[in-house]
Amino acid sequence: MKRVAILTVAMMFFSMSAAAQDNSAAARVVSSVRVYRVAHEPQIISEFVSLLSIPNVASDTPNIQRNATALVAMLNRRGFHTQLLPIPGRGPVVFGDLESPAAKGTVIFYCHYDGQPVNPSHWTGTQPFVPALRTNTIDAGGQLIPFPEKSGSYEDDWRLYARSAADDKAPIIALLAAVDALRANHIPLAINLKLVLEGEEEDSSPHLAATVAAHKNLFAGNLLITADGPIDQSGRPLVFFGNRGVISVRITVFGPLHPLHSGHYGNWAPNPAMSLAKLLATMKDDDGHVLVAGFYDNVVPLGPAERKAIAEAPDNDAKLLRTFGLAAPHGGGKKLLELLNEPSLNIDGLQSGWTGAQAKTIIPDTASASLDMRLVKNAGPDQEFSRLVAHIRKQGFYVIDREPTMDERAKYPRIAEVTHDNGYPATRTPMDLPISQALMRVVDAAASQPAVKIPLIGGSVPMYIFNDMGLPVIGVPIVNFDDNQHSANENLRIGNLWSGMEIYAAILAGLRW
Ligand SMILES: [Zn+2]
């Protein structure tokens, strides 16, 4: 009788689908990790508070280096091999490596330990580098409370206020606490874990590409998971498979050498503000479609897996229109999530002449526009910039990358100075790769509600650096979307740290592809 029962159970197990096996394995990991966490909440938060107490603005050299030293100690305590990849005068890239005998592959986690610059006078009741606990958000009337004693516990909706509490020290703590919890439960890591912690992400990562290139051998692996950014606004976890690239462009159109009296010279002297306005108006149609020739030519179309993910993602468009006070969107009926997969051309601002209260009747000498182009896979910064310049030429402009000489002013009626920053390309990992599918299964199995999966987030982070090395890059963020990242009163919802810890533990223990 007993033998029959065992046999039946065994047959049931082997007939289970991969997804069902992932589910039950992840459920076991999550419940063990939760038991560990409930017993260790004050210790986990205490390590977090120590890390948040070290000021972490990238340009604050002594303090950013103190952060790196603290991180190395945290990794060493857990048996990681660590290495500092130095950047003169800046916080080094902290590299950690934890090998697992059972591993069949290697997953690299990327986080950054620097934070946005702070203005303490804008913070409400607390200081950016003196972490504080509240019973809820400030907006919801959250009150300051002391951190619980050693045997105390935390409510999920409590908020930890400090710079980088969310962006991006929370994932570092969640990941290390996940390693501790797995170890305490004797659950082996299914992967070799590598950790790359950057110290100048909020300062545009000026040295990341060169630092990674100089230590290429360290970055061998099967997948890079970026932990930066918030989860979906619905509160569901988020898995994203890429981000857009970006390039910033400045266009200046020239009029007379100095502003002229509009009464004396109006109708006669060409006005650069009008000329720039007309030029910009040729770049897009009334529905926001970019008219620059070839702009969409190399865009890699979405595959079936990507289209399915977008169809299944929450449709927040109507709510967003109301939130932003807009009557109707651009995009010819496409959803926001679809439009994020196309390159965009945007005017950031315009500058010319005079707009003060009193009349000042002039023909301005110059007019400038700052533009940004968000880029998608295969439509790189140089390519889209050349297309834009060709478009400006086609409108009759003589295009240069500096101020015009007197000879040029005499010769060309329309002159545009067009310059750009370096920019960088987009990253996109196909959602139907076996490792992509495996990761989505594990996250869904570990989280209390299924993750929102999207091909691309709209913003730009330089993950192409890793993508160019052949690493698929996938984002698994954990922090609350209402975290005030980049502004005053940055905060983390405590429950997000706990769920993040469970999701990361499930990945470490159960990602198989
Ligand atoms: Zn960040």
Boltz pocket constraint, residues with backbone or C-beta under 6 A from the ligand:
constraints:
  - pocket:
      binder: B
      contacts: [[A, 112], [A, 167], [A, 168], [A, 201], [A, 228], [A, 229]]
      max_distance: 6.0
